Amino acid sequence: MSTALYRRYRPQTFAEVVGQEHVTVPLQRALATGRVNHAYLFSGPRGCGKTTSARILARCLNCEKGPTDTPCGECRSCRDLATGGAGSVDVIEIDAASHGGVDDARDLREKASFGPANSRYKVYIIDEAHMVTSAGFNALLKIVEEPPEHVLFIFATTEPEKVIGTIRSRTHHYPFRLVPPTVLQEYLGEVCGREGIAVEPGVLSYVVRAGGGSVRDSMSVLDQLIAGSGDEGITLAGTTALLGFTDTELLDGVVDAYAAGDGASLFTTVERVVGSGQDPRRFVEDLSERMRDLILVDAVPTGTEAVLPGVPDDQLERLRQQASGLGAAELSRASDVLFRGLAEMTGATSPRLQLEIIMARLLLPRAAGEGGFAARLEKVERWMAFRGDAAPVQQTSQQGAPAQGAPVQGAPAQGAPVQRVVASGGQERPSTPTSDDSTVRETGAEAPAAAPVQESPAPQRSEPVREAAVPRQDAAAPQQGARLEAAQQEAPATEGRQPQRVVASGGQERPSTPTSDDSTVGASAAQEPAAAGGDAPGAAPVPVETLRHEWSQVLDRLKGISRVTWAMVSQSMQVAELSAEGLTLSTEVPPIAERFNRGDNAQRVAAAVQEALGFTPRVRCVVGGRGAAGGPGAAGGP
């Protein structure tokens, strides 16, 4: 039978105690200067070194070369008190949980009056001191207050407030604390190196989490993993399965599905969690830990290794991608939902039902409450920042070409109602009752008298005007003898309308310029083949969860193809659906969807998917969640 790991590596000197420098350094100075008190109170969580430090203090006091701050380890007293030693009759350890009565205190008081047998001091280490009864403490009070010269008391407890004040006031109180994760993880790595055990990246962080900052508990967990490891060492998969932590891929899938608003994938993950026998409460705790990590990554984009030590580099990059797709406000809202749900799960009779309700709350409309409005405002700010970064690139690429949707001089503002005004001579022209009305009148006044008249059989009514796309051939209209002012403005869209005729000077009649509906339909029809991105597969080549997991690789390829498209997709879009019809991306900002579907962005994304995953999907972008919103034209609607 092998000795437990925490016993084999029990510290023998104050220098070997891990993470308690605020206690060990003052004790060493007191030993070096001869200012050792007659009674000490060591308090703190379990497994942080209270009893071990008490034994080291006894070794330092009874060492033949002492009292010293570093025991020699060679004399009889040091060997007896070392790990695996026979023990010393002059160092008495008492478990107050079973020896805390008044009779035990009286017996201790009587024996303490006798001198030590072989050592310099007789040291009483009273463990679990908070279990001593009030009568027992009162029986010890006199000897603790005025002990013999050769007696020293060390009380160790996890609950110092239960030690009566008259005892506490007569001791030097040293509070022990939990060991920081960075220090403890480094120490566990050294232990694995001494044991010759290979450890996969990320394993020790799980061990530290399972130990909760306690060195003894963490060493026990590591001992269990070492005992069950094979020739390959301690694996990450075996660690998560044994300790009950949620697999990283499951957490990635939940975060990606939540960012995309994909309820089907979210509840499929819940089914996998419950089907694997995992505790739903532990799953919510692990998901809350992931949200906390994402908040830290979003707050500290550079130097994340310092705030998340022990996380592998590939996992850190994955966290950065997820944090950039959600934002601080959305992460904060999700954390609040998870923490409230975690509190409600305490004592729940149906943990699975509670878990599904928590997932449903995550998918609620994000405009609910203060956190929801903050999340939507953050998305608007990110879109505005993106427009500011991408606008110079777009202007350079177009090189003076008229921008799509740009307002035309004299044209009504977008969304303004259009009215028909009969001018002198029976001519009709559009008029807007907005602040731009003066501009329209000035333009009409500058037009020649023989301006063309746009005849339309449609009845006069007020309708919103969409953005006008001015064809190039209209720029040459003055060369034909007239400025086609009416053709530069958008005519109202009506179902089943007939082609319109424009009467130029001299009574000549010719077809008018296409309306915004006609141009939109034409543009959508022209862009439909461009958005295909390749041959449509008969079925989805990979599950949508796999695509989301590898989305960071797709974005890396896309960045090399087009930085403008990469900025648009990485900052404002999520993977919504992957089916036989193709890949659907989603965004909550309609202008982004319209801009994406209007150019060659779909082909670039399809090329990036081809390079990363080996298949070429049809790509489109919709506004909202899943791909039921229609085609690309529906995605960019007003």
VODOPA-342184 format. One record per atom (N, C-alpha, C): x, y, z. Coordinates in steps of 0.05 Angstrom, whole numbers, plus 5000, padded with zeros to 4 digits. Last residue first. Example, Ala and Ser with C-alpha at 12.3 -4.5 7.8 and 13.67 -1.06 7.14 Angstrom:
! residues 2
525749555142
527349795143
525850015157
526448865156
524649105156
526449345156
***
This chain:
! residues 638
427959434102
427959664120
426759584147
431858844086
429559024085
429659234105
435758464082
436558744082
434258934080
433257974081
435158044103
435758334104
430357954036
428957984061
430758064083
434457854000
433058103999
431458164024
436157354013
437857574019
436457844017
430057044035
432457064020
434057294028
427356884100
427256914072
429956944060
427556764154
426857044146
426757074116
429356304174
426656304163
425756574153
434256194198
434156264170
431456284158
434056504264
434456284245
433956374217
434457144281
435556894290
435956694268
435857764248
434557614269
435957354275
436557784179
436357944203
434757784224
441457394143
438657474150
438757644175
445557224090
445357354116
442557444120
448456644057
446756884058
446656984086
451656184016
451756354039
449856584036
452455514000
451155763993
450955934018
459055224014
456155254017
455155504003
463754774000
462955043991
459955073994
468554444042
466154444026
465254734021
473154464075
473154284052
470454274037
474354794118
472854544123
472554364099
477655214100
477855124127
476654844131
476555314046
479355274054
479555154082
470955354047
472155154031
475055104040
470355804079
469355544089
470555314073
472456184044
473756134069
472855874082
468756164002
471456083997
472956024023
464256364029
464256084019
467055984013
466056884039
465556704061
465556414052
466257063986
468657054002
468356874026
460957023969
462956863956
465456843972
458757414003
457857134005
459956953992
461057893985
461757794012
460957494015
460358193940
461557923937
462257793964
454258533958
456758513944
457658223941
449458483985
449558643961
452058603945
449458214033
448258084011
448558233984
451958614066
453258354061
452058224036
448259024067
450859074055
452258804048
443958784092
443658884065
446358924052
446258664142
445258444125
444958534096
447259184160
449458994156
448658764138
442159424164
444059514144
446459334140
439759104208
438959064180
440959184160
442658774259
442759034247
442159014217
443258274278
440958424288
440858704277
444657704237
445457954250
442958094259
446857064214
444757244225
446057484238
447756624158
448856784180
446656984189
446955984133
445556234140
446956374163
448955574081
449755694107
448355954110
444255124049
446755274051
447155384079
440354744043
440054984027
442555164029
441554354080
441854294052
441754534034
444454784131
442654584121
443254514092
445855144185
447255014163
445554774155
444755774217
443755514208
445555414186
447656204241
444856144249
444055864242
453456464265
452456234249
449656164259
453257184267
453556914280
452556704261
456257834261
454657604251
455257354267
459558264275
456658304276
454958064268
465058154272
464058344292
461058334296
465957794230
466857734257
465657914279
463558054185
462557794195
463457744224
466358534179
463458534179
462458284192
471758374177
470858554199
467858544201
471658054130
472257934157
471358114180
470558434092
468558224097
469058094124
475458714098
472958854101
470658654107
479458344087
479258454114
476658594119
479257764052
478258044051
477958134080
482857324059
481557374033
480657664031
484757314110
486657324089
485457384062
479857284137
481557524141
483657544120
478156774123
476757004112
478457264115
481556464155
481756444126
480456694113
479556624206
482356664199
482756654169
474256444202
474856734203
477756794197
475055894203
473956014179
474456314178
477055834254
478855774232
477755894206
472555974283
474856144285
476856094263
469055564272
468555824260
470956004262
468955064293
471255124275
470955404262
464255074321
466655014336
469155094319
460555154280
460955364301
463555324315
461054664253
461754914240
462255134260
459154314293
461954294283
462854554270
453854484296
455554514319
458554494312
451754344247
452154624252
453954674276
455253774217
453253894235
453854194240
456953794147
457753754175
455453864192
454153824098
456453654100
457253594129
447253764089
449253914104
451753734107
446053534022
445453534051
447753684064
447453673971
444953533975
444153524004
450054343962
450354063969
447653933973
450554753907
449054703931
449254413938
456655003885
454554823881
453154763907
457955693904
458755423895
456255253891
455956173920
458556093930
459355823921
451056453916
451056163918
453756063929
451056983908
450956893936
451156593938
450957013853
453457083867
453456983895
445756883840
447856693833
450456763848
443257343865
442657073874
444756873865
444257833843
446057743864
445557463873
440457893805
443157883796
445057773817
435957913837
436157693818
439057663808
436958373865
436858123880
437157893861
436958743824
439458703839
439358443854
431658703808
433758643789
436358583804
429058873854
428658603844
430858513825
431059393856
431659203878
431258923869
429159613810
432059583813
432759393835
423659583821
424759443798
427759403801
423359913866
422559633868
423759473845
425060393845
426760263865
425959973868
423960383773
423460473800
425260313819
427560553714
426360363732
426060473760
425561123675
427660973689
426260783709
420661043621
421961183643
424061003657
420961013550
420460883576
421961033598
418561603514
420461383518
419961263545
416162053465
415561883488
417661663490
416062743447
417262473443
416862313468
414363263451
412263053451
413362773447
418063643457
417263573430
415363353428
421163373514
420463603498
419963523469
418162743536
420362933535
419363173518
414562363578
414162523554
416362743555
415261703596
416161973602
415962133576
411161173620
412261323597
412961603606
411460553655
410860833653
412260953629
408159923655
410460083649
409660373645
403459823709
404159813681
406659973676
403159423770
403259683756
404159643727
402359013807
401158993781
401259253765
402759423865
402559153854
401259163826
407259973867
404459873867
404459593854
411460443895
411260173886
408360083889
412561113871
411460923891
410960653879
418961273842
416061263840
414961073860
424361663859
423161393861
420161423859
427662083811
426262043836
424761773835
429462133761
431462103782
430262053809
425162233730
426261963728
428361923749
424162773740
422262573750
423462293750
428463003712
428263023741
426362813753
431962963663
429762783671
429562783702
432863493625
433763383650
431463223661
433963453554
432163493577
433463373602
437063313510
435463563509
433763613533
440562913513
438262863496
436363103496
444263083550
445063083522
442763033503
441563003598
441663273587
442663283559
442362433604
439762533595
439962823586
446762183624
446962293597
444362413587
445161973671
447062203672
447362333645
442261533660
440761783665
442662023666
445661113655
444761233631
443261493635
446660943707
448661113694
447561253670
441160983754
442660853732
444561053719
440761073822
440661223797
442361073776
436660813868
439160743855
439160863827
433761073926
433861073897
436561003887
430560783981
432960903970
432960863940
423360893982
425760753988
428160883975
418161264009
419961233987
422461103996
411461104030
414361144036
416161094012
406061464000
407461214006
410261274014
399861723985
402361774000
403561504007
396961773919
396961693947
399761733959
393361763861
395061923878
394761833907
393461153821
392061373836
394061513854
397161053760
396560983788
395261213802
398661183710
395861133714
395161073743
403061713700
402661463714
399661423718
407962073668
405162013669
404861733682
412262583679
411962293684
409062233687
414863033632
412662973651
412462673653
420863403625
419163173619
417163133641
420964113614
421763883630
419863653625
420964603588
420164353573
421064113588
423164983620
420264973618
419364713605
428564713660
427464853637
424464813636
429664803731
429164623708
428064783685
429665133774
431965153756
431564983731
425164993801
425265263789
427465283769
426364483819
424264513799
424364783786
430264623857
430964463834
428964483811
427064913892
429265053878
430164893854
423564513910
422564743894
424664883879
427164173935
425664073912
424564303895
428764493977
430764403958
429364303932
424164554006
425264783993
427264703972
423364044026
421464144006
422664383991
425963814067
427463824041
425663944019
422563774108
424364004109
425864034083
416663514073
418763514094
420363764092
412863384036
412163574057
414263584079
414963353969
415163233995
414563444016
412463223904
413163423924
413063283951
413063073834
412962993862
413663223881
408763383785
411463323796
411163233825
405163483725
405263373752
408163333760
402264033689
404463833693
404463743722
398864433676
397764163679
399863953684
400864933675
400764793650
399764503653
403964913738
402665073717
402864923691
403064273773
404364533768
402864673746
400463893821
399963973793
401064253789
403663413859
402963693857
402663763828
403162853899
403162943871
402063233871
407662653951
405062753942
405362863913
410662173991
410762313966
407962403958
413762134056
411462094038
411562274014
420361884068
418462114068
416162054049
423961474065
421761434084
419861664084
429361894049
428361624051
426161604072
427462524018
428962364037
427662094040
426762623947
425762633974
427462453992
431662943905
430062713912
429062723940
435063363898
432263403891
430463173898
440262953885
439463233889
436563263880
439662323918
439962473893
438962753898
443161933966
440962113959
441662283934
445361273953
446061553959
443761733951
444560743941
442860853962
443461143969
451260643926
448560543925
446960663947
455361193904
454660983924
451760903921
458461273842
456261353860
455461133879
465561213844
462961123834
460761213853
470461353867
468761563856
466161473844
472560843882
473961043866
472061223851
471360383910
469460463890
470660683872
475660313945
475160103926
473260193904
475360763977
477660723960
477160523939
470560684003
470760913985
473160873967
471660234034
469660214013
469960443993
475560434069
476260214051
474360204028
472660824098
474860904080
475660684061
468760474125
467960674104
470260754087
470460154166
470360034139
469760234117
470460444213
472960314205
472860234175
465160624217
467360814217
469960704207
462460144220
462060324197
464260524194
464259964270
464959824246
464559994221
461860334304
464760324303
465660174278
456460204293
457460474286
460460474285
456459684314
455859724286
456860004277
457459784368
459359624353
458959664323
452860074380
455460214382
457560054366
448959674374
448859914357
451560054357
450559324415
450659234387
450559474368
449559654460
452359574454
452559474425
444059684459
445659924454
448559854447
442859154471
442159254445
443759504438
444859124524
445958944504
445359054476
441659504550
444559554548
445859374527
436759254546
437259514531
440159574529
437758814580
437158784551
437559034535
438659054630
440858904617
440358864587
433559274640
435859454637
438159304622
428458904604
429959004627
432259174620
428758604542
427358604568
429258694590
431058554494
430258824501
428858834529
432258054478
434258194493
433558474500
427557524488
428357774474
430157944491
430656924515
428557124514
429457374498
434656554520
433756604493
431556814492
435256504575
437456614560
436556694532
430556244588
430856524596
433156654581
431655734569
429555884556
429756184563
435555574606
436355604577
434255774562
432355554651
434555744650
435455794621
428955144637
427755414641
430055624640
432554724637
431354804612
430055074614
433754704692
435854764673
434654854646
428854544714
429954814721
432154894701
428454034692
426454244685
427554524691
432853804718
432853824689
430854044680
431453804773
433653974763
433654004733
426153784807
426753704780
428953884768
426353994858
425553714855
426053604827
431454404885
429454364864
428854064861
435354554921
432954414931
430854364910
437355054880
437854944907
435254814917
435855324835
436155034833
436754904860
435955864846
433355734846
433555424845
441455964839
440255984866
437555844868
441755884784
443255714802
442155724831
438656314765
437756034762
439155834780
441956734779
439256714791
438156434788
446356604748
446656604777
443856594790
444156634695
445256384705
445456384736
442657174692
440656964688
441656704700
447757424698
445557464718
443457254716
450357234652
451257154679
449157194700
447357494612
447357204614
448257104641
448758024624
445957944626
445857644628
454258014613
453358074640
450457984644
454157904559
455357704577
454457764606
451758364540
450458114536
451557894555
455758744554
452958764564
451458504562
460358574526
460358584556
457458584566
459758104471
459958374483
459458364513
459457694429
457357744448
457458024460
463957624397
461257594385
458957654404
468257684431
467857894411
465057864398
467857204461
467357464474
466857684454
469256824422
466556824434
465857094447
474556964412
472656964390
469756974401
476856894463
476857154450
474757174428
476156344470
474756524487
474656804476
479756164430
476956094428
475256284445
484556334453
483656444427
480756394423
484456004498
484356294501
483456424476
484955504475
482555564489
482255864493
490155544454
487955514436
485255574449
493155594502
493055814483
490655794464
489955364564
491555324540
491155554520
490355664627
488555604604
490255584579
493855824667
493355544663
491455464640
490556434686
492956264684
492155974681
487656934669
486756664667
489156474664
490657394675
488157374691
486857094689
494957304642
495457384670
492957344687
492957204592
494356984606
494757054635
491357684571
489257514584
490557294599
494058104546
494958004572
492957834586
488358434518
491258364517
492258294545
483058484535
483658354510
486558274506
479758484587
482658494585
483358354558
474258444580
475258674594
478258714591
473757964553
472758204540
473858454553
475957624591
477257644564
476357894550
472157684632
474957764636
476457804610
467657474606
467657754615
470457854620
469356944599
468857114575
468757414583
469656764651
472056774635
471756964611
464156804664
466056964679
468656994663
462256414630
461356694626
463256884640
464655964654
465356044626
464556334621
462055954703
464956004702
465856084675
456955834685
457456094698
460456164698
457955324668
457255524648
457555804659
458955074717
461155094697
460555304675
453855134740
456255264753
458555294733
450854834705
450255124707
452655264720
453154324716
453254444689
452754744690
451754254769
454654284763
454954404735
446254194761
447254424777
450254474771
445853724732
445153974720
446154214735
450853234732
449153394749
448453654736
450552754678
451852974692
449853134709
448752354646
448652314675
449952534691
448252434592
450852334602
450952294632
443252664588
443652394579
446252264588
444253184604
442553014621
442952724614
447553354561
448453374589
446853184607
444253264517
446753124520
447853124548
440153634528
439553344527
442053174529
443054104523
441954034549
441253734550
444154084468
446354064487
445353994515
438954164450
440353914443
442653864462
438054684466
436654474480
437754194473
441654934429
441854974458
440454754474
439854794379
442454694387
442754724418
434755064381
434954774376
437654654386
435855604388
434655454410
434855154406
440356034371
439555764361
438455604384
442856524377
439956504382
438756244372
448256554373
446756554348
443756544352
449656544427
450356774411
448856794385
447856024439
446656254452
447156514436
451255714409
448455704403
446955944416
456155844434
455755914405
452755914398
455255654486
455855934482
455356014453
454455104476
452355264489
452755564483
459354954453
456854924438
454655094449
462855044495
463155194470
460555184454
460954654531
460754934538
461055114513
462254194502
459454254508
459154544516
467854234499
466254254474
463354314480
469354154552
469754424540
468054454514
464853814596
466853804574
466954084561
464153964665
463053964638
465253974617
466653514716
466453774702
465353744675
467453044744
464653134739
464453404726
472152784751
471553004770
468753124765
472152414709
472352324737
471452534756
471552734663
469652514668
469752434698
476053074666
473353184666
471152974673
480152674664
479852854687
477052974689
479552434614
479252274638
478852444663
480752884582
478052754580
477552584605
486052994595
483953194601
481153064601
490052484627
488752614604
486552804613
496052324654
493452424661
492252574638
499351804615
499252004636
496352084642
499751384581
499651654569
499551874590
499450944614
502051014604
502151294591
494251184658
495650984644
498351074635
491351344723
492551414697
493951174685
489551274775
487951174753
488951234725
493351524806
492851244810
491251124787
492952054789
495351904783
494951604786
487852184810
488252184781
490852024773
488952144865
486951974853
487351954822
492752544870
493452274877
491552074864
489652994859
491752924841
492652634845
486252984904
485052954877
487252864857
490153064944
488552814944
487252764917
491953574930
493853344929
492353074929
487353864941
488353854913
490253614910
486953794996
484853694979
485753664950
491754045013
491253765019
489153645000
490954574995
493254414985
492754114989
485154884973
486354734994
488654554983
482755104928
484855264942
486155124965
479254704909
478154944921
480255114936
480054234883
481154264909
480254514924
477754334834
476554124851
477554154879
481154734815
478354794819
477054584837
485854424811
485754654829
482854734835
484254064771
485053964798
484854184818
483554404728
481254264739
481854154767
488854564721
486854764728
484254644739
491254084706
491854194733
489854414741
489354024653
488553834675
488953954702
491454374616
488654424626
487854234649
495453914580
494754194587
491854224595
496753274612
495753434589
495153724598
502453024643
499853154647
499153314623
506252474664
505652664643
502752764647
510052384722
507452344710
507052554688
514352374759
514752274732
512152224717
514252594809
513052334806
513452214778
516353094797
517852914815
516852624813
512253294764
514953254754
516553074771
508053324801
507853134778
510553084765
510253734834
509753464845
509553254823
510154164798
512754064808
512453784820
504654214791
506354144768
509054044777
503254384842
502254124832
503854024808
505554894841
506454694860
505654414851
502455144801
505355114797
506554894816
497555134827
497954994802
500854944796
498455474871
497855184875
498255024850
499455964846
501455844863
500955544866
494456034819
497056034804
499155894820
490556024861
490655824840
493255804825
492856144929
492056244902
492356024881
490455774984
492655824967
491655934940
486856075038
486955895015
489155974996
490556245098
488656295076
488856085055
491056325169
491856195144
489656245123
492356805218
490256685200
491556575175
494756765281
495756765253
493656645235
495057065343
493256955323
494456985295
497756915403
498357055378
496856915356
493456925462
494956795441
495756995419
489857145496
492457065507
494256925487
485157225469
486657465477
489357395489
483056705465
484156845441
485857085449
481256615517
483456455506
484756605483
477256995522
479356995542
481756825533
473656865480
475357105478
477657105498
473556185457
472656405475
474656625476
472556015391
474456005413
473856245431
469356135349
468255965370
470155925393
472356425313
470456575329
469156405351
475456055286
476656195309
474656345325
474755515256
472755705265
473755855290
478855165248
477655275224
475555495231
484855155288
481855135285
481055255258
489655005336
489055015307
486054975304
493955255385
491155185379
490855215348
499355085421
498655175393
495855075388
503255245478
500655155467
500355265439
508855025514
507855205493
505355085481
512954995572
510454915558
509755125538
517155145605
517754935585
515254855569
515255505642
517155605622
517555395599
508055425650
510855385658
512655465635
503255965635
504255685633
507055665644
498456325647
501056325660
502256045659
494356235609
495056505616
497856515629
493955685608
494555825583
495456115589
492555575660
495155485651
495955615624
487455835662
489555915680
492255835670
484255585622
484855865621
487255945638
482555065622
485255125610
486055415614
477455115642
479354955657
482255005648
475055405602
475355535628
477355375645
474955015561
476655265558
477055395585
471354655586
474154575580
475954815576
466754955587
467954875612
470854785608
465855015532
466455255548
467655175575
469454505495
467154615508
467954865525
472654485433
472954475462
470554615475
472254575380
470554375391
470754345421
476054935364
473355045368
471454835379
480654645354
480354765381
477554875385
482854255320
479954295321
479254425348
488554075360
487254105335
484154125338
493454295398
490554235402
489154295375
499554115416
498154205391
495254105394
504154285463
501454175460
500154295435
510854155477
509054295459
506354145457
515954265518
513654085516
511454245501
522754385498
520054475505
518054245503
527254075491
527554335504
524854425514
526753355504
526953595487
527053845504
525652915534
528152915518
528653175504
521453055570
523052815574
525752845560
519453675602
519853505579
521753275585
516153685668
518053775648
518253585624
509353745689
511853595688
513553695665
504854055679
506654145700
509253995701
501753785643
503454005633
505454105654
498653435671
500953325658
502853555648
494553785689
496153635709
498753535696
492153965642
493354155660
495254015680
490153485620
492353625606
493753825625
486153385658
488353195655
490753325641
482853825648
484053795674
486453605673
481153705596
482653955602
484053935629
478253245604
480653235587
482353485592
474153445634
475953245646
478453225630
471453785599
472853905622
474753705635
472653575530
471153615554
472853735577
475153445483
474653725489
473053785514
476753005451
477953055477
477553355484
474552995401
473952765418
475152805446
476153485380
473453385373
472653155391
481353575393
479353685411
476553595404
486453165393
484153215376
481953315394
493053345406
490453275418
488253355398
499753175407
497553275390
494953165401
505553355438
503053205442
500953335424
512053265444
510253405426
507653245425
514852915476
514653195485
512953365467
515352445451
513552455474
513152735484
515052455380
516452535405
514452545427
515752005323
514352195340
515852245366
518251705285
516951565307
515351755325
517051945217
518551915242
516951785263
514252075172
515051795175
516651745200
516952715172
514952545160
515952255161
519952865238
519752875208
517652695198
520552805292
518252965283
518052985253
525252505295
522752395306
520352545296
528952835270
528252585257
525652475268
529153265308
528253315280
527553055266
531052985353
528453115354
527453165326
536252815336
534152625343
531452745343
538653195278
538553115306
536252925312
537553325225
539453105231
539353015260
534553775214
533753525202
535553285208
535054295231
537354175217
536553915203
530054805219
531054565233
533254425217
530355475218
530555245199
531655005214
530255825260
528155845240
528155625219
531455535325
532355635299
530055655280
533555425392
531455485372
532455625347
537854945358
535955155360
535755275387
540454485349
541854725340
540054975344
536654105364
539054125380
540754375373
529854325362
532354245348
534754295366
525354515386
526754295400
529154195384
523554925352
524054985380
525754775394
522854675303
524754905305
525454955334
518954305315
521554215307
523654435310
514654645326
515654475348
518454375341
513954865275
514655045297
515854885320
512254415248
514854535241
515754725263
507354335273
509454135276
512154255269
504654795255
505054755284
507254545289
504554705200
506154935211
506654905241
500954275200
503754245190
505554465200
496254515219
497554305235
500454265226
495554885174
495654975202
497154765220
495154825118
497754815131
497854895160
490254775092
491954995083
494555015099
486254405106
488254335086
490054555077
480754855118
482154595121
484154555099
481955555131
480555335120
482155075123
484155805198
483955805168
482555565158
488855945251
486155915240
486255925210
492655845307
492755825278
489855775268
495056155361
492456075350
492756085320
499756025413
499156115386
496356005378
503656185471
501156075460
500556195432
508356425484
507756175498
505256045487
512556675429
510456705450
509756425462
519156845417
517056645414
515056675436
523657165402
521157285412
518757095408
528657055380
528056955407
525557065419
529757185328
530257385348
529657295377
528256725300
531056825298
531757025319
522956675314
524856465322
527656565321
520857125289
520557095318
522456885329
522057005236
523357235248
523157215279
518656565228
521556525225
523056765239
513656825234
514456615253
517556565252
513557175190
513657275218
514557065238
513656755148
515856955151
515857085179
508856465154
511456335158
513756535162
504756835142
504856695168
507756595173
505357015091
504557215111
504557095139
506256555062
508556715069
507856925091
503356115043
502756225069
505056405079
504455814996
502456024996
501756145022
506855235025
506055355000
503955575006
512855095060
509955145062
509055315038
518255085057
516854905039
513754945041
520055425096
520555505069
519055335049
519155155144
517355375136
517755465107
519954445130
520854705140
518854925132
517154025110
518853975133
520054235145
510753895081
513054065085
514554005111
509053265052
508553455074
510953625079
509152885012
510253155006
509453355028
506852445034
509552425025
510852695020
501752635045
503452565067
506352545058
499452714996
499752945013
501452885038
499552184975
501252394964
501552624982
499851635020
498351845006
500252064997
503851065006
503151285024
501751505008
501250434981
502950674979
501950894998
501749765000
500050005000
501850255000
***
